[in-house]
Amino acid sequence: MLHVDIMDGHFVPNLTIGPPVVESLRRVTKLKLDHHLMIEDPDFFAPLFIKAGATSVSVHYEACRHLHRSLQLIKGEGAKAGVVINPASPVSLLVDVLEVVDYVLVMSVNPGFGGQEFIPHSVEKVRQLDRYREDGGLRFAIEIDGGISEHNVAEVVRAGVDWVVAGTSVFHAPDPVFAIHEMQQLADQAFRETWRFASLAPAGAQTSLRM
């Protein structure tokens, strides 16, 4: 999976890529493209990115006036729908859409820039989401993004994370391939330890690369 960060220079103070670049990515890879929309008008842009090749699209709780409608829009366009929460947003804000979403993305840094330090409280937010999932018999995946490295990937997976986004810890490593494999092994081991006796287990821990 490739995690593709879309920034508009308004919702976050950075500007990245548009649908034409996504179309180019789709032509050269069969990997799933997981699009994280850090933008002010997700309802307008989500269909454009899905048409360009996005497999899944996540939108920020903080950017959506009508979150339920935005998620249904994404699903109606044929993609998996995710919701994102910033570090200052409590998990409880998402209770009414957890039956709708395919996944929840917990930002463990403030969105907009790579290379930031992991915010420790994010682990507790993952645990809260995992409890909601277990108590409600829900099947949404939990994704985390920001400051993830070989030092904390096992901890977040044990807390309930299924999809791990890694950017700086991979692309700034002396050997990116080794960095990927190391984190995958740590995540897989933590996942097996956590869900060995579980009756309702998510699909599995994954490592996606952020672009």
N, C-alpha and C positions, 0 to 999 in steps of 0.2 A: 504494500500500500504506500502511495505517496501522499503526504499531507501537504496541501497547497494553500498557503496563506494569501488571502486577498485583502488588501488594504486600500482605502480610498483617500487617505490624507485628511479625513474629516473626523470619522469615528475614532481613528487612531492617528497619531502624528507621523505617518509613514505612507508611502505609495508603492504598490508592487505591480502585479500583473493583471491583464485583462483577458477576455475570452479568446482573442487570437492566439495568445501564448498557450492557453489550455488546449486549443485545437491542435497546436503543434505537438504538445505533449502526448495527446491521445493518439496521434499518428505513429509515434515511436515507441509506445509501451502498451502492454495489455494489463498492466497493474491497475488495481482500483485507485481512483483519484478521489481523495477525501478533501473537499473544499471547505475551508474555514473562512466565512465571510465576516471580516472586520470592517463593515461598511454601514452607512446610515440608511440606505434604501435597499434592504435585502429582497423585498418583494419584487422590485424591478429587475435586479441583477441575477437572482437565483435561477430563473428559467434560462437566461442567456448562458450561464456557466454549465447548466445541465445539458443544454443543446450542444455546447462545445465539447462535452465529454466527461463531466463530473459524474462520479458514481454515487457519492454522498455529499450532502451540503449541510453545514451547521450554521445557525444564525444566533446572534447574541440576544439573550433576554433583554439586555439593556437597550438594544437598538430596535426592538419590535413593538410597535403600538398594539398590534393584535397578534400575539404570538401563536395562538392556536391556528389562526387562519394562515399564517406564514408557513407553519409546519405542514398543514394540509396542502398548501400550494406546492411545496417541494415534492411531496409524495405524489400529487396529481401529475407532476411532470416526469415521474418515473424514477426518482432518486430516493435514497435513504435520507431521512430527515433527522437532524440533530439540533440540540439547543446548547448554547455556551453560556457559562456564568463567569463573570470577572471575580477576582479575589475578594472584593468587598461585598459581593452579592451572596446572601445566604441560600443554601440548598432548598429551604422551605418555599421559596418563590416558585419552584418548579413543580410542586405537588400536583397541580391540576393539569399538567401536560405529560406526566410520566407514562400514562397509558397510551399516549399518541406517538411519542418520540421513538426512534430507533436507537438513538444513543445520546448521551449527555457528555459534553466536553467541559472538564474543569480546568480553568486557567490557573496554573500554579505560578505564574508571573503576571504582571500587568501587560495586556496585549499591546503589540506595536513594534517591539524590537526583540531580537534574539540576544542571547548571551547574558540574560538576567539571572539573578540568584533565586533558587527555588524558595517558595513561601511555605514554611512547614505546616501551617494550619490547613493547607490543601489536603493533607492526608486525612484529617478528620472529616472534611467535606466528602471525600470519597467514601469513607465509612458510613456516613449518613445516607448517601445515595444507595449504597449497598444494602443498608437496612430497609430502606423504602422498597427496594427491588425484591428482597427476600420476603418481607411482610406482605407485600401485595401480589406475590407470585408473578412479577413482571419480567420481561425478557430484554429490556433495553441494555445496551452495552455502555460501559463507562470508559471514557477516554480522558487522558491528561496531557497537558501541553505546557512546557516551560521549566527550564532548569533541570530536566531529567538527564541523569548520567548513570554510570555504573555504580555510583555511590548511593543512589536512592531508588533505582528502578525496582529492586526486589521489595522494598518497603511499600511502594504504591501498589504493586500487584497484589501483595498480601492484603492490602486494605480493600481491594475489590476492583482495581483497574483491569480492563480487558485490552484496551488499545493504548499503546505508549507512543507518544510523539517525541522524536529526538532530532534536534537540529545542530546546535553548536557543538554538543558533545561528540557528534559524528564528523561534521564537516571541518571542524578545527582540530581534529585528532591527527596525530602523525600518520596513523594507518586507519582510515575510515572503515575499511572492510573488517578489520579486527575489532574496532569499536562496536560495529553493528553486531557481530557475532557474539561478542562478550555480553552485551546487554540482552540479546536474545536468549542466551543460555541462562543468565541470571533471572530473567523474567519467566522463562519456561519452568525453571526449577521452583521458583516461588509459587507459580500457578499450580503446579502439581502438588506441592505441599499444602496449599490452601484448600483446594477443591477435591482432594483425594477421597474424602468421605461424603461429599455433598451430593444431594439428590437432584438439585436444580443448579447446574453449572452453566455459565455462559460459554460462548463458542471457543474461547481460549485467548491467552495473552498474545498480543501481536506487537511488533515494533514497526512504526511507520516513520518515514523520513520526511521532515519538513523542508519545503523549498521556499 
